[in-house]
Amino acid sequence: MEQERKFIVSSSPHIRETESIPKIMWTVVLFLAPAAVAGCYFFGWDRFHRTFSFRPVLVIVGSILVAVATEALILRLRKQPLSRALDGSAVITGLLFAMVISPAVPWYVVVVGSVIAIAVGKQLFGGLGYNIWNPALVGRAFVTLAWAEPMTRWWLSPLNPTYDTVAATSAATPLTAVSLGKDVQFSISNLFWGYVPGCLGETSAVMLLLGGMFLILFKYADWRVPLTYIVSTVLLCMVIPYKNAPSWFKALPWYEEMAFYAFSGGLFLGAFFMATDMVTSPITPKGRFIFALGCGILTALIRKIGGYPEGVCYSILIMNTCVPLIDRFTKPTRFGVCTLKAQQQKQSQSKTV
C-alpha cells in the first residue's frame, strides 16, 4: 500500500531557513569576541607598572548585564516570555555599546547608555525586529550628548612603547589628532593591530576584519555593505583635505593615507557589525548599496567638515532613518504585476493600432 503524501497549503514564504534567532545572535557575539578580547588586552595591560586592569572587562560585562536585565524587566512589564531576554539580541546590544565607548568612562555612563539602548533604541518600538535604529548606537549617541567630556577621555593602548605614562591616559585618537593638527604620529601598523587610543572595541582593525569576514562567510551580512561603506568613506576622505593637518600626515604616501582613513576610528566596526544589522538595513541588494554609500558619504563629510572627528555613529543612525524610503523605491516588481510604465506603453500601442 502506497503511503499517502500530505501537502501543506500555506502563505509564502514556502522555503524557510533552519536558522533561529538565538543561533544567529550568539554566532554574531562569537564573531565580535576577537575584537572585544583585543580591546581588553590593549587597554587592560599596563606596561609601565606590569599590572593588568580589569576596567575594560568590567565595562563590557557591566554593559551586557544591564542590557539583559533591562530587556527582562521590560519583557516582564509587557507580559512577554522572559526567555527572549536570553536569545542573544540584548547581549549583542550590550557588547556593541561597550565596544563603542571609551574604556575610561564612569560606571554610570555604562549603565545609563545600556538602559537607553535597550529601552529607547529597541523596546520602545516593539522589540526585536521592529526598531528603526541600531540600539547600541542610540545609546552611544545619548551618552555622547549627555556626558561629552567622559566620552572624549581617551586612553592610549599601554602596549604602545612610544608614549610615556601621562600620554597613555590623555592621548587623542588618531582622527582627533590629525583634525586638530597635533604633532602626534601614528604608524599604519599600530592602527592595523590596535596600538592606538580609541573606543574599547574599535581600535584593532585586524580583529574586526577577521570577525567581519566570518560574518560574510556565514552569510549573516551582505558583502556589498561593508565594501561600499569603507571604499566610499576612504575615497571621499582622500578628496576632501584636512584644514589643519600636521606635517607628518601631509607627507604620507597616498596608499598610507588611504590605510589611515580605513583603519582609524570606528569604520570597520560600523561597516561590518552595525551597518549590516538585519533589522535596520535595507532588504534589497540595490537598497543596501545606496544605504552603505550614504553612510560612507556622511562619515567622510562629518570627519572632514563637521565639528566631530568621527562620523560613523551618526551617519548610520541617519541612514537607518532612510531605510523605509530606500526599501520603497528599490523594491523589485512582483512577478505578474504590470508596472505603470508598461501600462502606458500598452495604451500607446493600442492607440497607434
Secondary structure, DSSP 8 states (H G I E B T S, - for coil): -----------S--S--S--HHHHHHHHHHHHHHHHHHHHHHHHEETTTTEE--HHHHHHHHHHHHHHHHHHHHHHHTT--GGGGGSSHHHHHHHHHHHTS-TTS-HHHHHHHHHHHHHTTTGGGTSTTT-SS-HHHHHHHHHHHH-HHHHT-----TT-TTS-HHHHHH---HHHHHHTT------HHHHHHT-S-S-TTTS-HHHHHHHHHHHHHTTSS-THHHHHHHHHHHHHHHHS--SS--HHHHTS-HHHHHHHHHHSTTHHHHHHHTTT-TTTS-SSHHHHHHHHHHHHHHHHHHHHTSSSS--HHHHHHHHHHHHHHHHHHH----TT---HHHHHHHHHHHHH-
